[in-house]
Amino acid sequence: MPKLIITFTNVRQVIKADAILRQHHIMAKIIPVPEHISSECGMCIETNNAQLQEIELWLEGFVMKTLEV
């Protein structure tokens, strides 16, 4: 299954988003942003993309970008 990388503008948003995803029982992990991806923040979240629409809904209001890898 393809992985989903979610980048944010700062580490605080990464930590808050991770907590929200865990509340919704989404398996996610905080990782360094891969070198081939540009981000203002050095950290991102990696998860599977099976629930992309729900993730986008739960993280509404966050400044983020998603990328399937």
C-alpha positions in Angstrom: 0.0 0.0 0.0 1.4 3.4 -0.9 2.6 5.6 2.0 1.5 9.1 2.6 3.9 11.9 3.6 2.3 14.9 5.3 4.5 18.0 5.6 3.8 21.0 7.8 5.2 24.5 8.3 6.5 23.9 11.8 7.3 21.1 14.3 4.5 22.2 16.6 1.9 21.4 13.9 3.6 18.0 13.3 3.2 17.1 17.0 -0.4 18.3 17.2 -1.4 16.5 14.0 0.2 13.3 15.2 -1.8 13.5 18.4 -5.0 14.0 16.4 -4.3 11.1 14.2 -3.6 8.8 17.1 -6.9 9.9 18.7 -8.6 8.6 15.5 -6.6 5.4 15.7 -4.5 6.2 12.6 -1.1 4.5 12.6 1.4 7.3 11.9 5.0 8.1 12.7 7.0 11.3 12.8 10.0 11.1 10.6 12.6 13.5 9.1 11.4 15.0 5.8 12.9 13.0 2.9 15.6 14.8 1.0 13.7 14.9 -2.2 10.8 16.7 -0.6 10.9 20.4 0.2 9.5 21.5 3.5 9.8 24.6 5.8 9.9 22.1 8.7 12.4 19.3 9.1 9.8 16.8 10.3 6.8 15.2 8.7 4.3 12.4 9.3 4.3 9.2 7.4 1.1 7.0 7.3 -0.8 5.0 4.8 -3.1 6.7 2.4 -6.1 4.5 3.0 -7.9 7.3 4.9 -6.7 10.3 3.1 -10.1 12.1 3.0 -10.6 11.5 6.7 -7.1 12.7 7.6 -7.6 15.9 5.6 -10.9 16.5 7.4 -9.4 15.9 10.9 -6.4 18.1 10.1 -8.5 20.9 8.6 -7.0 24.3 9.4 -3.4 23.0 9.4 -1.0 24.3 6.8 0.1 21.1 5.2 0.9 19.3 2.0 0.4 15.6 1.2 2.4 13.4 -1.1 2.0 9.8 -1.9 5.3 7.9 -2.1 
